[in-house]
Amino acid sequence: MRVEIMLDKNQKLSQSVIEAFHDEINRRVVALYPEAVVRVRQGSHTRIEMPGFKLDEDRRRVNDLLQNVWEDDSWLH
């Protein structure tokens, strides 16, 4: 199971923000799915892929988690 997140490089996010986002996503995803591997990087556009998550319920759960982390910026502090 993997969660691969590509963030649009035009958003001009600093490396420290990307690392903090990765750390928070990784912490939350691994708490639910210990075998999961999380990767966050910059690219030409924003995209999320979840290879290995076979159940729609698991995909929805991770999508909700990602949205909650992105909207709650407490991990930035």
Residue frames as a rotation matrix with the C-alpha (Angstrom) as fourth column:
MET 1
0.584 0.812 0.000 0.00
0.812 -0.584 0.000 0.00
0.000 0.000 -1.000 0.00
ARG 2
-0.625 -0.779 -0.039 1.33
0.774 -0.626 0.099 3.38
-0.101 0.031 0.994 -1.00
VAL 3
0.685 0.675 -0.273 0.12
0.602 -0.736 -0.309 6.95
-0.409 0.048 -0.911 -0.85
GLU 4
-0.458 -0.829 0.322 1.87
0.865 -0.333 0.374 9.08
-0.203 0.450 0.870 -3.45
ILE 5
0.641 0.642 -0.421 1.15
0.577 -0.765 -0.286 12.79
-0.506 -0.060 -0.861 -3.39
MET 6
-0.437 -0.705 0.559 2.44
0.893 -0.414 0.175 15.18
0.108 0.575 0.811 -6.01
LEU 7
0.332 0.473 -0.816 2.06
0.577 -0.787 -0.221 18.87
-0.747 -0.397 -0.533 -5.19
ASP 8
0.746 0.028 0.665 2.03
0.611 -0.426 -0.668 21.47
0.265 0.904 -0.335 -7.96
LYS 9
-0.194 -0.932 -0.306 5.43
0.975 -0.219 0.047 23.17
-0.110 -0.289 0.951 -7.95
ASN 10
-0.392 0.123 0.912 3.71
0.379 -0.882 0.281 26.42
0.839 0.455 0.299 -9.02
GLN 11
0.731 0.656 -0.187 2.28
0.402 -0.194 0.895 26.63
0.551 -0.730 -0.406 -5.48
LYS 12
0.036 -0.843 0.537 5.80
-0.223 -0.531 -0.818 27.64
0.974 -0.090 -0.207 -4.38
LEU 13
0.962 0.267 0.061 5.79
-0.140 0.288 0.947 25.55
0.236 -0.920 0.314 -1.20
SER 14
0.154 -0.950 0.272 9.02
-0.965 -0.204 -0.167 25.56
0.214 -0.237 -0.948 0.78
GLN 15
-0.269 -0.359 -0.894 10.86
-0.229 0.925 -0.302 22.31
0.935 0.124 -0.331 1.40
SER 16
-0.981 -0.102 0.162 10.16
-0.175 0.133 -0.975 22.64
0.078 -0.986 -0.149 5.13
VAL 17
-0.192 0.979 0.071 6.39
-0.903 -0.148 -0.403 22.82
-0.384 -0.142 0.912 4.46
ILE 18
0.259 0.239 -0.936 6.56
-0.724 0.689 -0.024 19.78
0.639 0.684 0.352 2.17
GLU 19
-0.632 -0.576 -0.518 8.52
-0.073 0.710 -0.700 17.84
0.771 -0.405 -0.491 4.80
ALA 20
-0.848 0.384 0.366 6.09
-0.448 -0.149 -0.881 18.84
-0.283 -0.911 0.299 7.59
PHE 21
0.140 0.924 -0.356 3.14
-0.988 0.105 -0.114 17.81
-0.068 0.368 0.927 5.39
HIS 22
-0.002 -0.240 -0.971 4.82
-0.437 0.873 -0.215 14.47
0.899 0.424 -0.107 4.64
ASP 23
-0.904 -0.425 -0.055 5.56
-0.126 0.387 -0.914 13.83
0.410 -0.819 -0.403 8.30
GLU 24
-0.553 0.767 0.325 1.97
-0.684 -0.195 -0.703 14.55
-0.476 -0.611 0.632 9.36
ILE 25
0.339 0.653 -0.677 0.43
-0.912 0.406 -0.065 12.47
0.232 0.639 0.733 6.54
ASN 26
-0.288 -0.548 -0.786 2.85
-0.314 0.829 -0.463 9.64
0.905 0.114 -0.411 7.23
ARG 27
-0.945 -0.073 0.320 2.06
-0.327 0.139 -0.935 9.68
0.023 -0.988 -0.155 10.95
ARG 28
-0.214 0.961 0.173 -1.69
-0.807 -0.074 -0.586 9.54
-0.550 -0.265 0.792 10.38
VAL 29
0.362 0.343 -0.867 -1.72
-0.840 0.524 -0.143 7.04
0.405 0.780 0.478 7.51
VAL 30
-0.474 -0.636 -0.609 0.68
-0.287 0.766 -0.576 4.60
0.832 -0.099 -0.545 9.20
ALA 31
-0.777 0.283 0.562 -1.46
-0.573 0.051 -0.818 4.74
-0.260 -0.958 0.123 12.35
LEU 32
0.282 0.959 0.023 -4.35
-0.800 0.248 -0.546 3.33
-0.529 0.135 0.838 10.28
TYR 33
0.987 -0.030 -0.155 -2.37
-0.085 0.726 -0.683 1.22
0.133 0.687 0.714 7.80
PRO 34
0.607 -0.787 0.109 0.99
-0.264 -0.070 0.962 0.23
-0.750 -0.612 -0.250 9.34
GLU 35
0.063 -0.593 0.803 2.24
0.680 0.614 0.401 -1.33
-0.731 0.520 0.442 6.10
ALA 36
0.858 0.362 0.366 1.62
0.513 -0.553 -0.656 1.86
-0.035 0.750 -0.660 4.07
VAL 37
-0.344 -0.934 -0.094 4.41
0.850 -0.353 0.390 3.94
-0.398 0.054 0.916 2.56
VAL 38
0.755 0.600 -0.266 3.86
0.479 -0.781 -0.401 7.68
-0.448 0.175 -0.877 2.05
ARG 39
-0.431 -0.852 0.296 5.68
0.860 -0.289 0.421 9.79
-0.273 0.436 0.857 -0.51
VAL 40
0.740 0.570 -0.357 5.20
0.440 -0.811 -0.386 13.54
-0.510 0.128 -0.851 -1.03
ARG 41
-0.445 -0.882 0.154 6.98
0.711 -0.243 0.660 15.42
-0.545 0.403 0.735 -3.80
GLN 42
0.054 0.405 -0.913 6.58
-0.312 -0.862 -0.400 18.34
-0.948 0.307 0.080 -6.14
GLY 43
-0.485 -0.157 0.860 5.68
0.689 0.537 0.487 18.01
-0.538 0.829 -0.152 -9.80
SER 44
-0.953 0.057 0.298 3.95
0.201 -0.618 0.760 19.62
0.228 0.784 0.577 -12.74
HIS 45
-0.178 0.937 0.300 0.49
-0.516 -0.349 0.782 19.32
0.838 -0.016 0.546 -11.16
THR 46
-0.468 0.104 0.878 -1.25
-0.851 0.216 -0.479 18.13
-0.240 -0.971 -0.012 -7.99
ARG 47
0.121 0.460 -0.880 -2.11
-0.589 0.747 0.309 14.43
0.799 0.481 0.361 -8.01
ILE 48
-0.161 -0.109 0.981 -2.80
-0.907 0.409 -0.104 11.70
-0.390 -0.906 -0.164 -5.46
GLU 49
0.065 0.141 -0.988 -2.32
-0.586 0.806 0.077 8.02
0.808 0.574 0.135 -6.17
MET 50
0.047 0.023 0.999 -3.02
-0.947 0.319 0.037 5.12
-0.318 -0.947 0.037 -3.81
PRO 51
0.017 -0.073 -0.997 -1.73
-0.621 0.781 -0.068 1.90
0.784 0.620 -0.032 -5.36
GLY 52
-0.794 -0.328 -0.512 -2.45
0.077 0.780 -0.621 -1.12
0.603 -0.532 -0.594 -3.22
PHE 53
-0.742 0.659 0.126 -5.60
-0.339 -0.206 -0.918 0.27
-0.578 -0.724 0.377 -1.58
LYS 54
-0.948 0.314 0.059 -8.14
0.244 0.595 0.766 -2.12
0.205 0.740 -0.640 -3.05
LEU 55
-0.189 0.936 -0.296 -11.28
0.978 0.152 -0.144 -1.18
-0.090 -0.317 -0.944 -1.10
ASP 56
-0.056 0.277 0.959 -13.14
0.445 -0.853 0.272 2.03
0.894 0.442 -0.075 -1.94
GLU 57
0.895 0.415 -0.165 -13.75
0.302 -0.291 0.908 2.52
0.329 -0.862 -0.385 1.79
ASP 58
0.303 -0.874 -0.379 -9.98
0.814 0.031 0.580 2.58
-0.495 -0.484 0.721 2.44
ARG 59
-0.460 -0.451 0.765 -9.44
0.825 -0.536 0.180 5.05
0.329 0.713 0.619 -0.40
ARG 60
0.367 0.693 0.620 -12.19
0.289 -0.719 0.632 7.34
0.884 -0.053 -0.464 0.94
ARG 61
0.856 -0.076 -0.511 -10.74
0.511 -0.026 0.859 7.11
-0.079 -0.997 0.017 4.43
VAL 62
-0.157 -0.984 -0.084 -7.28
0.896 -0.178 0.406 8.16
-0.415 -0.012 0.910 3.22
ASN 63
-0.337 0.105 0.936 -8.74
0.640 -0.703 0.309 10.93
0.690 0.703 0.170 1.02
ASP 64
0.744 0.650 0.156 -10.65
0.282 -0.517 0.808 12.30
0.606 -0.557 -0.568 4.02
LEU 65
0.577 -0.619 -0.533 -7.50
0.697 0.033 0.716 12.12
-0.426 -0.785 0.451 6.12
LEU 66
-0.425 -0.769 0.477 -5.50
0.905 -0.363 0.221 14.00
0.003 0.526 0.851 3.46
GLN 67
0.024 0.529 0.848 -8.14
0.429 -0.772 0.469 16.69
0.903 0.352 -0.245 3.21
ASN 68
0.899 0.336 -0.279 -8.29
0.371 -0.250 0.894 17.10
0.231 -0.908 -0.350 6.99
VAL 69
0.169 -0.920 -0.354 -4.51
0.850 -0.046 0.525 17.46
-0.499 -0.390 0.774 7.25
TRP 70
-0.493 -0.379 0.783 -4.37
0.793 -0.566 0.225 19.99
0.358 0.732 0.579 4.40
GLU 71
0.259 0.711 0.654 -7.18
0.277 -0.703 0.655 22.10
0.925 0.012 -0.379 5.90
ASP 72
0.988 0.017 -0.156 -5.85
0.157 -0.165 0.974 21.90
-0.010 -0.986 -0.166 9.48
ASP 73
0.510 -0.836 0.203 -2.52
-0.015 -0.245 -0.969 23.70
0.860 0.491 -0.138 9.33
SER 74
0.872 -0.172 0.458 -1.58
-0.483 -0.153 0.862 22.99
-0.078 -0.973 -0.217 12.95
TRP 75
0.733 -0.627 0.262 1.16
0.600 0.778 0.184 20.66
-0.320 0.022 0.947 11.64
LEU 76
0.491 -0.549 0.677 2.96
0.424 -0.528 -0.736 23.73
0.761 0.648 -0.027 10.29
HIS 77
0.565 -0.194 0.802 3.73
-0.594 -0.770 0.232 25.03
0.573 -0.608 -0.550 13.79
